Amino acid sequence: MQADGKPRVLPLRPASQVMRLERLGSFHQSRLSFMRTLVRRMVIENWQITSPVFDLDDQGYGTVVYQVEARFGIFSYVLFSHYLDPDSRNDRVIANQWDLTMALCEGTVDADQLAFLRTNVPKQEAGRVDSRVLVLSRANRSGRTFEYVVDELAEGRQPCIDVIAEVGYLYRTTAAYGSGKLGMADWEKVWTKHRDFARPFAAEMFTCFMLTSL
């Protein structure tokens, strides 16, 4: 506060100073960050998420469909869990096999659409989807923390938070595709038809949020 009672206004730093890669890489989230903005809106608007399809075997492989009732529409988060040989595990974008593959779709999905997604979503870039799909993504388990957490929970113990914090994730996604890629809905359709995701990267961030919340 200034002597005259007016709030002190800090001058903005020039773009030449702020927009440098070494600085951008160290930025922390703020209230304006994509994920925090999304989660805050989900809570305020009381989005409801149910699971009309939960078809997994005793090893956790199969199909799950989460139905998302947002403020302005209904969406389906379709997930396929696959067996992945340990020798094929790769956390990089160049991978071609994954533990999980996912699609965020508009509306509800029927048996025919689910079969179509089951054929194409696991292929990722090698497959094709249609404009009912808003986002396509995939994820692999952490080789360092996933089995540890499962073993601890199976023994009735809570995993050590320090072990988890060292890696920071149980699943890691290497891509969240949107905006018309591979045949899915383009950005113009998303922001004009689906008000719940009519902000940059909202649908992609929701896909990542669901992965961390499974």
N, C-alpha and C positions, 0 to 999 in steps of 0.2 A: 504494500500500500504506500502511495506517495504522500508527501507532507500535506497536499491539498485534499486528501481523502479519496482520490481517484485510484483505481487499481493500476498497478504497474504492468505495463504491456512490454513483454520481452520481444525484441526484434527477431524475425525469422532468420535462421541461418541460410546462407546462399546454397543453391542446389549444387554448386561446385564443391562444397564442403560436405554436404549431407549425402549426396547420391554417389558415393564411392563404394565400391564393392567391399572393401575391408570394414567400412562402417555399417553398411546394410546387413552384413553377415552377423553383426553383434547386436542388432536391434531386438528388443524384447516385445512381447505382445502388449497391446494397450486396449482400452475400451473400444477403439475404432478398428481393431484387427478383425479380419474376416470371420474367424471362428468364434470369437467372443461376441461379435454382433449377432451372429446366427443363433448361438445358444441362448443369449439373452432374449431374443425374440421368441424362440421356442418355449421358454419358460413363461414369459408374459402371456403368450397366446395359448398356453396349455395344450401343446401338440400331444396327440395320443398315438402310441405305437403298440400294435398288437402283432401276434404271429399266427395267421390263419393256416400256414403250412410250416410244419417242423418235422421234416422227414430225414432224420439222421440215424445211421446205424450205431452199434455200440462202440465204434471207433471214432465217431464224430464225423463221418463222411456222408454226404447226401445234399439235400436241398432245403433251404429255409426261405420263406417269404415273410417279410415284415410289412404290415400295412400301416401307413403313416397318415393320420388324419390331421392335416395342418389347418390353418385358419380358413384358407380359401379353396382348398382342394384335397384330394386323396392321391397318395402316391404309393408305389410298391418298391421295396428294397429287396431285390432278389439275390440270394447268395448261394454259391455252389462250393462245397468243401470237397477236396480231392486228396487222394493219397499221393504223396510226393516222395519219390525215392531220395534219401539223404544225399546221394551223389549228384542229384539234379537241383539241389537247393541253391538259389542264387538271389541275393537281395538287390541286384542291380537291374537297371532298365532293360538290359540286353537279355534278361531271362526269357524263356519261352514256356516254362511250367511254373505253377504256383499252387500254394496250399488252398487259397481262397480266390474266387473270382466273383465279381459283383456287378449289378446293374441297378441304377435308380430309374424307375419307369413312372410314367404318368398313369393315374387311375389304378384299377385293379387288374390283375393278370389272370387269364383263363388258362385252361389246360393246353390249348394250342399254342398260345404265346409262351407259356412256360417251357414247352417242348422246344420251341424255336430258340429261346434264350439258352436252354441247356446245350443246344448244339453249337451256338455261336459265342456265347460269353466266355467259356473257358479258353477259346482260341485267341481272345483279345485282338491284336492287330491283324491276325490271320482270318478273323471272322468278320461278319457284317451284321449290323442291327438296323432297326428302322427308327422312324422319328418319334415313336412312343418312348424311346429310351433317352433320358437326359444326361446320364453319366455312366461311364464304363470304367471299372477299376479292378485291381487285383492286389494280393498281399501274400507275403510269406511269413512263417513263424520265425521268431528269433531263435537261432541255434544255441544261444547262451542262456536264455531265460525261460523259454516256453516249457520245456520238459521239467526244469527245476520247479516252476510254479505248480504244474500238474502234480508232480510227485509230492510236494509239500501239502497241497490241499487233500490229496488222496490219503495222506497220513493224519489228516485232521489238524494240521498246523497252518498258521498263516505264514506266507513267504516273507522272507526278510526284505524290508523295503530298500535296504542298501544294495542288495543284489539287483533288484529291479531298477533302481535309480542309476546304477552303473551303465546299463544299456539304454533304458528309457522307454522300451516298448516290448510287447509280446508278439505283436504282428507289425509288419512294416509294409506299407504300400509303396510301389515304385511308379505309380501313375494314376491319375484320375482324369480321364479324357472326357471332353464335352464339346459344346459349340460346333456340332455338325460333323465331327470326325467319325469315320467308319459308318456313316449313314444315320447317326443319331440326330436328335433335334438340334437345330441351329440356335444361336443366341437370340435372334429376333423372335422365334417362336417361344422360347423360354420366358423372356421378359415381357412379352405382350399377352401370353396366355396363362402363365403360371405366376401369379403375384407373390406366392410364398418364396419363390426363388428368383425374383426379378431384381437381383443385385449381383454385382460381379462375384463369381466364384461361390455363391451361396449353395448351389446344388452340389458342387464338387466338395465343399467343406462339410456338407451334411453327409455325403458318402463316407468321408474320413471319420466323422463323428460316430457314425453307426459302427464302423469297424472297431473303434476303440471302446465302444459300449457293449459289444456282443457278450 
